[in-house]
Amino acid sequence: DTAVSQTPKYLVTQMGNDKSIKCEQNLGHDTMYWYKQDSKKFLKIMFSYNNKELIINETVPNRFSPKSPDKAHLNLHINSLELGDSAVYFCASSQAMNTEAFFGQGTRLTVV
Amino acid sequence: QQQVKQSPQSLIVQKGGISIINCAYENTAFDYFPWYQQFPGKGPALLIAIRPDVSEKKEGRFTISFNKSAKQFSLHIMDSQPGDSATYFCAARGGSTLGRLYFGRGTQLTVWP
């Protein structure tokens, strides 16, 4: 009954590969986010969707593409992975854009 | 540009002591200031939050003090316990941020027995 679930929890892949991270929330929330946490634990937003519509698209390489098939899902696809993409990626959701955000457990991506 | 500045980077407190973490912001449009707690291998979890119309909010052993004129807010953990050992993040949101949370860089708290 996890509120915000991400898969996989760990992802190790080689440079140049394409990978996806999936996120699902069962809270009935309208807004979903992707945050990146770097090696120094700094958290920064990447994207947000509200009712499947892209609301925030921070300065993120075009290799990163979010997709929201429905309000409960927000997936993150990454093309041509680079060493610098290694980080922990967190999915989050909130009822609306100005309400409390709930975070998933994170996906630790390691690019070798 | 760092929207929210947090200090200290790390904090070691004896069990039963008071842990204090400070944050400062510049954007006066911010109107929501949450604190998140993160354990290793877990996602950040909301601990307590405050809006600028009050100067203090207390929930159990956790208190937020807010100084609107100074644009500063702090987290106080009373009677700190080893189970409180975690990374704490302050954050801010509001105005035209469209729900975007701006996080401080985190404070690694260690409470030793």
Backbone of each chain as ProteinMPNN parsed JSONL, in Angstrom:
{"seq_chain_A": "DTAVSQTPKYLVTQMGNDKSIKCEQNLGHDTMYWYKQDSKKFLKIMFSYNNKELIINETVPNRFSPKSPDKAHLNLHINSLELGDSAVYFCASSQAMNTEAFFGQGTRLTVV", "coords_chain_A": {"N_chain_A": [[0.828, -1.198, 0.0], [2.06, 1.154, -0.639], [2.454, 4.66, -0.929], [3.713, 6.381, -2.859], [5.377, 4.897, -5.324], [8.372, 3.699, -6.755], [10.11, 2.228, -9.455], [12.993, 0.843, -11.018], [14.523, 0.23, -7.747], [17.247, 0.259, -7.62], [19.596, 0.913, -10.189], [21.93, 0.013, -12.432], [23.964, 0.803, -15.073], [25.477, 0.993, -18.348], [27.374, 3.631, -19.866], [25.825, 5.523, -22.422], [23.638, 3.926, -22.76], [20.002, 3.587, -22.838], [17.499, 4.224, -20.473], [14.662, 3.645, -18.294], [12.706, 4.965, -15.61], [10.123, 4.13, -13.471], [7.16, 5.519, -12.015], [4.539, 5.484, -9.694], [1.594, 6.623, -8.133], [-0.736, 6.142, -5.525], [-2.439, 7.851, -4.311], [-4.344, 9.447, -5.34], [-3.618, 11.925, -6.23], [-3.177, 15.039, -8.056], [-0.874, 16.19, -9.008], [2.45, 15.539, -10.002], [5.969, 14.91, -9.571], [9.459, 14.99, -10.549], [12.469, 14.757, -8.879], [15.977, 15.344, -8.521], [18.638, 14.023, -6.696], [21.827, 14.797, -5.881], [25.266, 13.637, -5.456], [26.052, 14.972, -3.211], [23.816, 15.186, -1.793], [22.07, 17.2, -2.518], [18.905, 18.337, -3.379], [16.994, 18.799, -6.249], [14.461, 20.091, -8.323], [13.256, 18.545, -11.301], [11.147, 18.051, -13.16], [7.599, 18.75, -13.335], [4.238, 17.611, -13.37], [0.851, 18.394, -13.878], [-2.268, 17.093, -13.699], [-1.614, 15.503, -15.935], [-0.406, 17.337, -17.539], [2.495, 19.035, -18.56], [4.126, 21.114, -16.332], [6.369, 22.2, -15.037], [9.588, 22.46, -16.291], [12.667, 22.143, -15.711], [16.054, 23.339, -16.176], [17.119, 20.947, -17.807], [18.909, 18.407, -19.445], [17.993, 17.526, -22.834], [17.994, 14.838, -23.1], [16.607, 13.748, -21.084], [13.37, 12.727, -20.62], [10.168, 13.121, -19.519], [7.172, 11.199, -19.04], [3.708, 11.084, -18.84], [1.322, 8.928, -18.618], [-1.128, 8.772, -17.379], [-2.896, 10.326, -14.605], [-1.914, 9.062, -12.374], [0.582, 8.121, -12.881], [3.992, 8.816, -13.574], [6.579, 8.666, -15.567], [10.122, 8.428, -16.142], [12.275, 8.831, -18.72], [15.506, 8.225, -19.886], [17.859, 9.046, -22.221], [20.882, 7.968, -23.875], [22.779, 7.681, -21.655], [24.958, 9.318, -19.318], [28.01, 9.57, -17.384], [27.702, 11.592, -15.49], [25.038, 11.524, -14.924], [24.588, 9.893, -12.871], [22.97, 9.487, -9.867], [20.481, 9.941, -7.272], [17.154, 9.53, -8.004], [14.105, 10.983, -7.347], [10.666, 10.479, -7.213], [7.697, 12.322, -6.689], [4.523, 13.321, -5.286], [1.619, 15.44, -5.096], [-1.492, 16.697, -3.82], [-2.366, 19.049, -4.999], [-0.724, 21.828, -6.664], [0.056, 23.44, -4.603], [0.16, 22.054, -2.243], [1.072, 19.604, 0.314], [3.927, 17.649, -0.443], [4.591, 14.29, -1.241], [7.11, 11.909, -1.119], [8.664, 9.336, -3.086], [10.615, 6.287, -2.621], [12.936, 6.528, -3.973], [15.268, 6.117, -6.717], [18.292, 4.744, -7.229], [20.56, 5.582, -9.491], [23.26, 4.403, -11.258], [25.798, 5.08, -13.419], [28.098, 3.495, -15.397]], "CA_chain_A": [[0.0, 0.0, 0.0], [2.977, 2.28, -0.711], [1.769, 5.796, -1.513], [4.426, 6.731, -4.086], [6.318, 3.794, -5.529], [9.249, 3.832, -7.908], [10.86, 1.046, -9.858], [13.567, 0.012, -9.957], [15.153, 0.929, -6.623], [18.63, 0.413, -8.037], [19.779, 0.753, -11.63], [23.318, 0.15, -12.845], [23.952, 0.687, -16.519], [26.658, 1.531, -18.999], [27.258, 4.889, -20.609], [25.254, 5.415, -23.761], [22.371, 3.188, -22.753], [18.737, 4.269, -22.56], [16.798, 3.558, -19.374], [13.446, 4.303, -17.789], [12.309, 4.802, -14.212], [8.671, 4.256, -13.392], [6.611, 6.036, -10.76], [3.089, 5.389, -9.559], [1.068, 7.055, -6.832], [-2.103, 5.669, -5.3], [-3.05, 8.82, -3.401], [-5.342, 10.24, -6.054], [-3.101, 13.283, -6.406], [-3.195, 15.585, -9.413], [0.424, 16.714, -9.407], [3.587, 14.638, -9.776], [7.254, 15.573, -9.771], [10.724, 14.299, -10.491], [13.573, 15.482, -8.27], [17.277, 14.681, -8.585], [19.505, 14.247, -5.533], [23.192, 14.505, -6.306], [26.125, 12.925, -4.502], [26.138, 15.778, -1.986], [22.454, 15.145, -1.245], [21.287, 18.355, -2.908], [17.679, 17.992, -4.081], [16.555, 19.838, -7.166], [13.363, 19.638, -9.164], [13.499, 18.402, -12.728], [9.892, 18.214, -13.883], [6.345, 18.479, -12.649], [3.047, 17.472, -14.196], [-0.412, 18.588, -13.195], [-3.3, 16.506, -14.558], [-0.935, 14.994, -17.126], [0.145, 18.44, -18.324], [3.801, 19.484, -18.095], [4.062, 22.428, -15.716], [7.739, 22.658, -14.791], [10.655, 21.766, -17.009], [13.85, 22.88, -15.343], [17.15, 23.246, -17.147], [17.501, 19.548, -17.797], [19.235, 17.994, -20.823], [16.916, 16.929, -23.621], [18.057, 13.375, -22.98], [15.623, 13.37, -20.065], [12.009, 12.993, -21.094], [9.117, 12.563, -18.677], [5.931, 10.841, -19.719], [2.626, 10.858, -17.893], [0.21, 8.289, -19.331], [-2.34, 9.135, -16.654], [-2.561, 11.148, -13.435], [-1.275, 8.25, -11.329], [1.907, 7.668, -13.315], [4.926, 9.751, -14.214], [7.797, 7.917, -15.838], [11.261, 9.238, -16.581], [13.12, 8.119, -19.669], [16.787, 8.904, -20.074], [18.613, 8.552, -23.385], [22.344, 8.184, -23.954], [23.207, 7.966, -20.287], [26.322, 9.799, -19.092], [28.497, 9.358, -16.018], [27.163, 12.639, -14.625], [23.635, 11.275, -14.608], [24.544, 9.088, -11.651], [22.317, 10.243, -8.789], [19.241, 9.316, -6.824], [16.021, 10.225, -8.594], [12.911, 10.834, -6.526], [9.357, 10.862, -7.687], [6.859, 12.846, -5.613], [3.198, 13.739, -5.721], [0.856, 16.273, -4.174], [-2.877, 16.833, -4.235], [-2.341, 20.17, -5.929], [0.624, 22.397, -6.737], [0.407, 24.177, -3.386], [-0.074, 21.211, -1.071], [2.187, 18.801, 0.773], [4.473, 16.696, -1.399], [4.991, 12.988, -0.716], [8.188, 11.397, -1.944], [8.917, 7.913, -3.184], [11.823, 5.79, -1.958], [14.101, 6.886, -4.765], [15.957, 5.172, -7.605], [19.712, 5.069, -7.299], [21.081, 5.297, -10.824], [24.717, 4.429, -11.371], [26.235, 4.92, -14.8], [29.51, 3.077, -15.374]], "C_chain_A": [[0.872, 1.262, 0.0], [2.335, 3.423, -1.463], [2.383, 6.194, -2.852], [5.498, 5.658, -4.275], [7.095, 4.0, -6.826], [9.887, 2.491, -8.203], [11.78, 1.391, -11.023], [14.128, 0.848, -8.818], [16.624, 1.195, -6.93], [18.726, 0.147, -9.536], [21.236, 1.029, -11.942], [23.37, -0.119, -14.341], [25.194, 1.327, -17.11], [26.348, 2.847, -19.694], [26.677, 4.628, -21.992], [23.942, 4.674, -23.821], [21.183, 4.118, -22.521], [18.013, 3.495, -21.467], [15.573, 4.352, -18.961], [13.262, 4.003, -16.31], [10.806, 5.042, -14.145], [8.24, 4.763, -12.024], [5.093, 5.949, -10.791], [2.681, 5.89, -8.185], [-0.395, 6.619, -6.722], [-2.863, 6.586, -4.345], [-4.15, 9.634, -4.063], [-4.912, 11.682, -6.29], [-3.116, 13.713, -7.865], [-1.82, 15.966, -9.926], [1.534, 15.721, -9.063], [4.872, 15.331, -10.196], [8.377, 14.553, -9.921], [11.761, 15.251, -9.914], [14.837, 14.653, -8.432], [18.066, 15.039, -7.331], [20.918, 13.841, -5.899], [23.994, 13.855, -5.183], [26.305, 13.678, -3.189], [24.77, 15.945, -1.334], [21.616, 16.368, -1.597], [20.112, 17.916, -3.76], [17.246, 19.14, -4.978], [15.478, 19.288, -8.089], [13.816, 19.537, -10.622], [12.228, 18.733, -13.511], [8.716, 18.157, -12.911], [5.217, 18.438, -13.68], [1.827, 17.717, -13.322], [-1.52, 18.108, -14.128], [-2.755, 16.139, -15.93], [-0.332, 16.097, -17.997], [1.474, 18.879, -17.73], [3.71, 20.918, -17.592], [5.456, 23.019, -15.53], [8.691, 21.798, -15.603], [11.914, 22.57, -16.737], [14.929, 22.706, -16.413], [17.74, 21.849, -17.076], [17.84, 19.169, -19.236], [18.054, 17.335, -21.523], [16.907, 15.41, -23.572], [17.063, 12.854, -21.941], [14.227, 13.714, -20.576], [10.996, 12.319, -20.164], [7.905, 12.2, -19.529], [4.879, 10.506, -18.68], [1.436, 10.257, -18.624], [-1.143, 8.559, -18.675], [-1.922, 9.847, -15.373], [-1.802, 10.379, -12.372], [0.15, 7.846, -11.674], [2.717, 8.798, -13.936], [6.246, 9.014, -14.345], [8.878, 8.853, -16.349], [12.128, 8.388, -17.491], [14.383, 8.924, -19.903], [17.528, 8.251, -21.233], [20.103, 8.8, -23.211], [22.937, 8.555, -22.603], [24.676, 8.345, -20.202], [26.704, 9.564, -17.632], [27.862, 10.356, -15.038], [25.7, 12.478, -14.282], [23.477, 10.434, -13.347], [24.035, 9.935, -10.492], [21.166, 9.392, -8.268], [18.087, 10.165, -7.353], [14.777, 9.912, -7.766], [11.688, 11.301, -7.281], [8.567, 11.37, -6.482], [5.495, 13.195, -6.179], [2.572, 14.628, -4.666], [-0.56, 16.423, -4.721], [-3.024, 17.942, -5.27], [-0.951, 20.793, -5.872], [1.019, 23.094, -5.448], [0.115, 23.37, -2.12], [1.135, 20.324, -0.795], [2.626, 17.782, -0.275], [4.933, 15.436, -0.674], [6.012, 12.386, -1.688], [8.2, 9.874, -1.968], [10.242, 7.564, -2.526], [13.093, 6.109, -2.733], [14.607, 5.748, -5.637], [17.404, 5.615, -7.7], [20.229, 4.624, -8.663], [22.594, 5.437, -10.815], [25.09, 4.143, -12.816], [27.737, 4.612, -14.787], [30.11, 3.092, -16.791]], "O_chain_A": [[0.493, 2.295, 0.553], [1.733, 3.212, -2.516], [1.68, 6.33, -3.853], [6.417, 5.541, -3.465], [6.545, 4.416, -7.846], [10.17, 1.714, -7.291], [11.395, 2.145, -11.916], [14.194, 2.072, -8.932], [17.172, 2.228, -6.546], [18.038, -0.718, -10.078], [21.723, 2.142, -11.742], [22.879, -1.143, -14.815], [25.878, 2.109, -16.449], [25.206, 3.128, -20.057], [27.002, 3.635, -22.642], [23.211, 4.769, -24.806], [21.329, 5.257, -22.076], [17.921, 2.269, -21.519], [15.455, 5.547, -19.231], [13.616, 2.927, -15.828], [10.289, 6.019, -14.687], [8.874, 4.473, -11.009], [4.453, 6.295, -11.784], [3.35, 5.61, -7.19], [-1.171, 6.712, -7.672], [-3.797, 6.164, -3.663], [-4.815, 10.43, -3.401], [-5.748, 12.556, -6.522], [-3.075, 12.89, -8.779], [-1.61, 16.057, -11.135], [1.554, 15.141, -7.977], [4.872, 16.214, -11.054], [8.262, 13.409, -9.482], [11.923, 16.381, -10.375], [14.787, 13.423, -8.475], [18.152, 16.207, -6.951], [21.179, 12.674, -6.193], [23.469, 13.565, -4.108], [26.67, 13.086, -2.173], [24.602, 16.759, -0.425], [20.543, 16.555, -1.022], [20.289, 17.206, -4.75], [17.143, 20.288, -4.546], [15.574, 18.16, -8.574], [14.633, 20.323, -11.102], [12.233, 19.579, -14.404], [8.817, 17.598, -11.819], [5.244, 19.125, -14.701], [1.782, 17.295, -12.166], [-1.694, 18.649, -15.219], [-3.37, 16.433, -16.956], [0.194, 15.818, -19.075], [1.572, 19.077, -16.519], [3.279, 21.818, -18.312], [5.69, 24.19, -15.827], [8.606, 20.57, -15.599], [12.204, 23.547, -17.428], [14.732, 22.018, -17.415], [18.726, 21.604, -16.381], [17.129, 19.569, -20.158], [17.227, 16.676, -20.893], [15.927, 14.774, -23.957], [16.726, 11.67, -21.926], [13.947, 14.862, -20.92], [10.974, 11.094, -20.041], [7.647, 12.795, -20.576], [5.13, 9.738, -17.751], [0.624, 10.988, -19.191], [-2.176, 8.571, -19.345], [-0.731, 9.96, -15.085], [-1.113, 10.982, -11.549], [0.852, 7.283, -10.834], [2.208, 9.613, -14.705], [6.94, 8.771, -13.358], [8.6, 9.914, -16.907], [12.651, 7.352, -17.08], [14.342, 10.14, -20.091], [17.788, 7.048, -21.218], [20.525, 9.712, -22.5], [23.525, 9.625, -22.443], [25.524, 7.789, -20.901], [25.847, 9.384, -16.767], [27.532, 10.005, -13.905], [25.171, 13.209, -13.445], [22.374, 10.281, -12.822], [24.608, 10.979, -10.178], [20.91, 8.288, -8.748], [18.063, 11.381, -7.161], [14.442, 8.754, -7.519], [11.675, 12.365, -7.899], [8.761, 10.885, -5.367], [5.328, 13.345, -7.389], [2.942, 14.58, -3.493], [-0.795, 16.294, -5.922], [-3.713, 17.788, -6.279], [-0.096, 20.335, -5.115], [2.207, 23.322, -5.216], [-0.144, 23.937, -1.059], [2.093, 20.297, -1.567], [1.796, 17.136, -0.913], [5.581, 15.507, 0.371], [5.805, 12.359, -2.901], [7.803, 9.215, -1.008], [10.909, 8.423, -1.948], [14.198, 5.974, -2.208], [14.402, 4.572, -5.335], [17.71, 6.706, -8.182], [20.32, 3.429, -8.944], [23.134, 6.467, -10.412], [24.743, 3.098, -13.366], [28.535, 5.371, -14.237], [31.285, 2.771, -16.967]]}, "seq_chain_B": "QQQVKQSPQSLIVQKGGISIINCAYENTAFDYFPWYQQFPGKGPALLIAIRPDVSEKKEGRFTISFNKSAKQFSLHIMDSQPGDSATYFCAARGGSTLGRLYFGRGTQLTVWP", "coords_chain_B": {"N_chain_B": [[21.731, 29.994, -8.455], [21.447, 29.756, -5.009], [18.438, 29.288, -3.538], [17.557, 28.783, -0.995], [19.305, 28.825, 1.947], [21.115, 26.749, 4.091], [22.209, 25.81, 7.327], [23.861, 24.178, 10.117], [26.112, 22.211, 8.045], [26.644, 19.745, 9.083], [25.843, 18.153, 12.196], [26.393, 17.319, 15.488], [24.992, 15.935, 18.283], [24.408, 15.37, 21.714], [22.519, 12.753, 23.214], [19.35, 13.702, 24.386], [19.875, 16.359, 24.21], [19.481, 19.611, 22.582], [18.807, 20.079, 19.22], [19.589, 22.303, 16.661], [18.792, 23.737, 13.629], [19.381, 25.922, 10.982], [17.87, 28.093, 8.55], [17.804, 30.274, 5.7], [16.252, 32.596, 3.467], [15.642, 34.363, 0.36], [13.619, 35.114, -1.39], [10.767, 36.886, -1.144], [8.288, 36.111, -1.885], [7.862, 33.534, -1.184], [5.781, 31.324, 0.615], [5.445, 29.093, 2.131], [6.969, 26.845, 4.228], [8.522, 24.034, 4.608], [9.942, 21.337, 6.549], [11.945, 18.573, 5.89], [12.669, 15.166, 6.616], [15.161, 12.805, 6.141], [16.064, 9.475, 5.961], [18.805, 7.157, 5.532], [18.738, 5.673, 2.325], [16.073, 6.123, 1.96], [13.198, 8.092, 0.932], [12.715, 11.68, 1.181], [10.754, 12.784, 3.933], [7.952, 14.564, 5.005], [8.253, 16.546, 7.846], [7.498, 18.746, 9.473], [5.789, 21.838, 8.968], [5.513, 25.347, 8.141], [3.71, 28.428, 7.802], [4.129, 31.868, 6.857], [2.493, 33.475, 8.443], [2.552, 32.902, 11.078], [4.717, 32.769, 13.944], [5.814, 30.657, 15.189], [5.718, 27.107, 15.316], [4.758, 24.101, 16.767], [5.256, 20.641, 17.059], [5.063, 17.978, 18.877], [8.263, 17.003, 19.766], [9.419, 18.664, 17.961], [10.001, 21.877, 16.69], [9.292, 24.72, 14.751], [10.742, 27.818, 14.279], [10.004, 31.019, 13.106], [11.097, 33.859, 11.423], [9.973, 36.467, 9.916], [10.771, 39.047, 9.13], [13.522, 38.905, 9.133], [13.824, 36.964, 7.301], [14.302, 34.282, 7.915], [14.295, 30.938, 9.166], [14.027, 28.259, 11.502], [14.708, 24.956, 12.719], [14.024, 23.267, 15.643], [14.943, 20.601, 17.608], [13.899, 19.098, 20.338], [15.074, 17.344, 23.253], [16.735, 15.423, 21.888], [17.054, 12.323, 20.175], [18.717, 9.157, 19.527], [17.387, 7.941, 17.4], [16.637, 10.097, 15.91], [18.674, 10.669, 14.27], [19.572, 11.584, 11.14], [19.231, 13.038, 7.844], [18.362, 16.377, 7.497], [16.269, 18.561, 5.763], [15.55, 21.861, 4.927], [13.033, 23.727, 3.214], [11.405, 25.732, 0.694], [8.55, 27.338, -0.745], [6.284, 28.902, -3.042], [4.507, 31.833, -4.292], [5.221, 32.281, -7.614], [6.127, 29.733, -8.02], [4.951, 27.431, -8.819], [4.464, 25.12, -7.332], [6.929, 24.091, -7.042], [9.482, 22.967, -4.95], [12.07, 24.531, -3.239], [15.034, 23.437, -2.032], [17.139, 23.461, 0.882], [20.629, 22.677, 1.441], [20.836, 20.607, 3.164], [21.257, 19.028, 6.396], [23.259, 16.935, 8.176], [22.397, 15.155, 10.832], [23.607, 13.788, 13.778], [22.902, 11.955, 16.554], [24.248, 11.025, 19.495], [24.557, 8.434, 21.933]], "CA_chain_B": [[21.648, 30.742, -7.196], [20.812, 28.976, -3.969], [17.269, 30.008, -3.055], [17.441, 28.554, 0.449], [20.621, 28.502, 2.513], [20.929, 25.958, 5.304], [23.409, 25.548, 8.133], [25.172, 23.75, 9.63], [26.116, 21.075, 7.128], [26.547, 18.567, 9.932], [25.564, 18.514, 13.584], [26.481, 16.188, 16.415], [24.33, 16.321, 19.533], [24.279, 14.288, 22.684], [21.146, 12.352, 23.526], [18.701, 14.581, 25.345], [20.196, 17.745, 23.903], [18.658, 20.334, 21.601], [19.408, 20.231, 17.898], [19.078, 23.512, 16.001], [19.212, 23.868, 12.229], [18.936, 27.232, 10.522], [17.724, 28.336, 7.112], [17.525, 31.644, 5.295], [15.763, 32.686, 2.093], [15.62, 35.711, -0.173], [12.409, 35.395, -2.149], [9.677, 37.232, -0.233], [7.046, 35.487, -2.37], [7.713, 32.218, -0.557], [4.754, 31.36, 1.658], [5.304, 27.774, 2.736], [8.325, 26.466, 4.61], [8.502, 22.711, 5.234], [11.169, 20.629, 6.884], [11.878, 17.169, 5.55], [13.616, 14.265, 7.28], [15.511, 11.712, 5.236], [16.926, 8.404, 6.456], [19.557, 6.536, 4.43], [18.002, 4.752, 1.47], [14.649, 6.463, 1.936], [12.872, 9.398, 0.394], [12.422, 12.712, 2.192], [9.409, 12.718, 4.506], [7.594, 15.823, 5.653], [8.335, 16.504, 9.305], [6.703, 19.842, 10.002], [5.817, 22.961, 8.033], [4.976, 26.581, 8.687], [3.438, 29.526, 6.888], [4.706, 33.078, 7.468], [1.589, 34.261, 9.278], [2.815, 32.561, 12.473], [6.149, 32.856, 14.247], [6.295, 29.392, 15.748], [4.825, 25.949, 15.234], [5.331, 22.999, 17.523], [4.628, 19.331, 16.949], [5.85, 17.069, 19.707], [9.59, 17.526, 20.104], [9.899, 19.465, 16.844], [9.47, 23.237, 16.647], [9.822, 25.658, 13.757], [10.69, 29.243, 14.609], [10.002, 31.752, 11.839], [11.322, 35.298, 11.549], [9.657, 36.968, 8.582], [11.537, 40.261, 8.802], [14.9, 38.484, 8.872], [13.768, 35.922, 6.265], [14.998, 33.12, 8.449], [13.499, 29.998, 9.934], [14.882, 27.247, 12.086], [14.109, 23.744, 13.287], [14.553, 22.887, 16.948], [14.556, 19.257, 18.041], [14.109, 18.999, 21.782], [15.308, 15.983, 23.768], [17.154, 14.671, 20.708], [17.218, 10.888, 20.389], [19.5, 8.512, 18.455], [16.494, 7.699, 16.265], [16.497, 11.332, 15.127], [19.834, 10.769, 13.386], [19.076, 11.589, 9.765], [19.522, 14.295, 7.159], [17.209, 17.276, 7.544], [16.249, 19.56, 4.709], [14.524, 22.897, 4.896], [12.597, 24.016, 1.856], [10.501, 26.869, 0.568], [7.713, 27.297, -1.941], [5.258, 29.936, -3.047], [4.538, 32.778, -5.393], [5.059, 31.707, -8.94], [7.004, 28.564, -8.132], [4.167, 26.333, -9.4], [4.594, 23.916, -6.528], [8.335, 23.703, -6.966], [10.132, 23.139, -3.655], [13.497, 24.848, -3.249], [15.6, 22.804, -0.849], [18.461, 23.747, 1.392], [21.587, 21.62, 1.103], [20.729, 19.487, 4.099], [22.074, 18.94, 7.606], [23.401, 15.571, 8.666], [22.322, 15.16, 12.295], [23.967, 12.562, 14.5], [22.634, 12.019, 17.992], [24.948, 9.879, 20.071], [24.099, 8.137, 23.288]], "C_chain_B": [[20.859, 29.927, -6.171], [19.667, 29.785, -3.381], [17.114, 29.904, -1.545], [18.801, 28.104, 0.96], [20.438, 27.866, 3.881], [22.254, 25.756, 6.007], [23.006, 24.961, 9.478], [25.036, 22.58, 8.658], [26.013, 19.767, 7.907], [26.458, 19.014, 11.384], [25.628, 17.245, 14.423], [25.962, 16.658, 17.769], [24.268, 15.107, 20.458], [22.798, 13.996, 22.931], [20.576, 13.246, 24.619], [18.946, 16.055, 25.091], [19.247, 18.358, 22.89], [19.438, 20.471, 20.295], [18.766, 21.45, 17.229], [19.671, 23.618, 14.604], [18.585, 25.149, 11.685], [18.84, 27.323, 9.001], [17.385, 29.799, 6.852], [17.099, 31.649, 3.833], [15.747, 34.138, 1.663], [14.274, 36.088, -0.785], [11.225, 35.652, -1.214], [8.334, 36.677, -0.699], [6.843, 34.091, -1.782], [6.688, 32.304, 0.566], [4.521, 30.001, 2.326], [6.707, 27.236, 2.976], [8.28, 25.116, 5.341], [9.905, 22.259, 5.623], [10.941, 19.153, 6.557], [12.981, 16.415, 6.286], [13.895, 13.111, 6.327], [16.471, 10.744, 5.922], [17.638, 7.77, 5.271], [18.702, 5.539, 3.649], [16.516, 5.018, 1.371], [14.442, 7.816, 1.278], [12.638, 10.402, 1.504], [10.972, 12.582, 2.646], [9.124, 14.02, 5.24], [7.559, 15.652, 7.162], [7.392, 17.524, 9.93], [6.82, 21.004, 9.029], [5.166, 24.18, 8.664], [4.684, 27.565, 7.567], [3.813, 30.815, 7.587], [3.756, 33.908, 8.305], [1.712, 33.902, 10.761], [4.324, 32.556, 12.707], [6.704, 31.548, 14.802], [5.236, 28.314, 15.56], [5.501, 24.786, 15.906], [4.539, 21.731, 17.287], [5.508, 18.34, 17.7], [7.18, 17.7, 20.08], [10.153, 18.479, 19.041], [9.193, 20.829, 16.811], [10.121, 24.002, 15.508], [9.662, 27.058, 14.325], [10.85, 30.018, 13.307], [10.139, 33.242, 12.094], [11.153, 35.916, 10.16], [10.524, 38.162, 8.192], [12.986, 39.914, 8.454], [14.976, 37.46, 7.745], [14.575, 34.702, 6.692], [13.999, 32.214, 9.164], [14.405, 28.861, 10.406], [14.055, 26.094, 12.64], [14.811, 23.454, 14.608], [14.036, 21.494, 17.276], [14.911, 19.154, 19.516], [14.34, 17.547, 22.163], [15.711, 15.053, 22.621], [17.466, 13.214, 21.073], [18.053, 10.276, 19.268], [18.665, 8.227, 17.212], [16.235, 8.932, 15.419], [17.653, 11.505, 14.146], [19.384, 10.557, 11.945], [19.585, 12.863, 9.103], [18.246, 15.123, 7.129], [17.355, 18.353, 6.478], [15.18, 20.605, 5.01], [14.186, 23.155, 3.432], [11.671, 25.217, 1.868], [9.764, 26.774, -0.756], [6.763, 28.48, -1.884], [5.402, 30.86, -4.223], [4.31, 32.07, -6.702], [5.852, 30.419, -9.122], [6.278, 27.324, -8.646], [4.357, 25.018, -8.647], [6.021, 23.46, -6.354], [8.855, 23.975, -5.562], [11.605, 23.457, -3.881], [14.078, 24.342, -1.934], [16.911, 23.453, -0.423], [19.354, 22.55, 1.135], [21.64, 20.486, 2.127], [21.685, 19.591, 5.28], [22.072, 17.501, 8.078], [23.457, 15.618, 10.193], [22.689, 13.792, 12.84], [23.725, 12.79, 15.974], [23.279, 10.796, 18.62], [24.582, 9.699, 21.529], [25.092, 8.595, 24.345]], "O_chain_B": [[19.748, 29.472, -6.441], [19.889, 30.843, -2.793], [16.606, 30.819, -0.896], [19.374, 27.131, 0.471], [19.701, 28.377, 4.723], [23.289, 25.556, 5.371], [21.898, 25.226, 9.943], [23.947, 22.032, 8.486], [25.383, 18.809, 7.459], [26.926, 20.091, 11.755], [25.0, 16.236, 14.104], [26.434, 17.65, 18.324], [24.098, 13.972, 20.014], [21.95, 14.886, 22.861], [21.222, 13.511, 25.633], [18.293, 16.907, 25.694], [18.326, 17.701, 22.405], [20.583, 20.923, 20.282], [17.544, 21.599, 17.236], [20.888, 23.592, 14.423], [17.404, 25.418, 11.905], [19.622, 26.713, 8.272], [16.762, 30.467, 7.678], [17.535, 30.804, 3.051], [15.828, 35.042, 2.496], [13.845, 37.239, -0.706], [10.737, 34.727, -0.564], [7.344, 36.767, 0.027], [5.75, 33.534, -1.882], [6.715, 33.235, 1.371], [3.513, 29.798, 3.003], [7.528, 27.175, 2.061], [8.031, 25.065, 6.545], [10.907, 22.739, 5.092], [9.91, 18.568, 6.889], [14.063, 16.943, 6.542], [12.971, 12.514, 5.773], [17.538, 11.131, 6.398], [17.15, 7.829, 4.142], [18.035, 4.68, 4.227], [15.778, 4.237, 0.771], [15.385, 8.585, 1.092], [12.388, 10.019, 2.647], [10.08, 12.306, 1.845], [9.956, 14.513, 6.002], [6.923, 14.738, 7.688], [6.591, 17.197, 10.806], [7.832, 21.143, 8.342], [4.373, 24.064, 9.598], [5.327, 27.541, 6.517], [3.816, 30.855, 8.818], [4.155, 34.947, 8.833], [1.06, 34.516, 11.605], [5.106, 32.361, 11.776], [7.918, 31.36, 14.875], [4.034, 28.57, 15.635], [6.674, 24.508, 15.658], [3.308, 21.739, 17.311], [6.56, 17.924, 17.213], [7.224, 18.795, 20.64], [11.239, 19.032, 19.212], [7.968, 20.918, 16.893], [11.335, 23.945, 15.317], [8.587, 27.436, 14.79], [11.727, 29.711, 12.5], [9.392, 33.819, 12.884], [12.07, 35.89, 9.339], [10.96, 38.267, 7.045], [13.598, 40.546, 7.592], [16.067, 37.124, 7.283], [15.4, 34.173, 5.947], [12.989, 32.676, 9.696], [15.418, 28.552, 9.778], [12.88, 26.24, 12.977], [16.039, 23.404, 14.675], [12.832, 21.242, 17.226], [16.084, 19.127, 19.886], [13.867, 16.633, 21.488], [15.088, 14.011, 22.416], [18.049, 12.919, 22.116], [18.093, 10.822, 18.166], [19.18, 8.267, 16.094], [15.675, 8.83, 14.328], [17.614, 12.387, 13.288], [18.884, 9.492, 11.583], [20.282, 13.665, 9.726], [17.178, 14.622, 6.777], [18.412, 18.964, 6.316], [14.036, 20.262, 5.312], [14.966, 22.836, 2.534], [11.214, 25.659, 2.922], [10.259, 26.221, -1.738], [6.471, 29.0, -0.808], [6.299, 30.703, -5.051], [3.328, 31.348, -6.875], [6.208, 30.056, -10.243], [6.901, 26.289, -8.882], [4.406, 23.945, -9.249], [6.29, 22.532, -5.59], [8.694, 25.078, -5.039], [12.301, 22.753, -4.612], [13.662, 24.768, -0.857], [17.687, 23.929, -1.251], [18.884, 21.516, 0.661], [22.396, 19.528, 1.969], [22.771, 20.163, 5.178], [21.02, 16.921, 8.346], [24.446, 16.068, 10.772], [22.149, 12.771, 12.415], [24.28, 13.712, 16.57], [22.904, 9.664, 18.316], [24.332, 10.659, 22.258], [24.85, 8.415, 25.538]]}, "name": "protein", "num_of_chains": 2, "seq": "DTAVSQTPKYLVTQMGNDKSIKCEQNLGHDTMYWYKQDSKKFLKIMFSYNNKELIINETVPNRFSPKSPDKAHLNLHINSLELGDSAVYFCASSQAMNTEAFFGQGTRLTVVQQQVKQSPQSLIVQKGGISIINCAYENTAFDYFPWYQQFPGKGPALLIAIRPDVSEKKEGRFTISFNKSAKQFSLHIMDSQPGDSATYFCAARGGSTLGRLYFGRGTQLTVWP"}
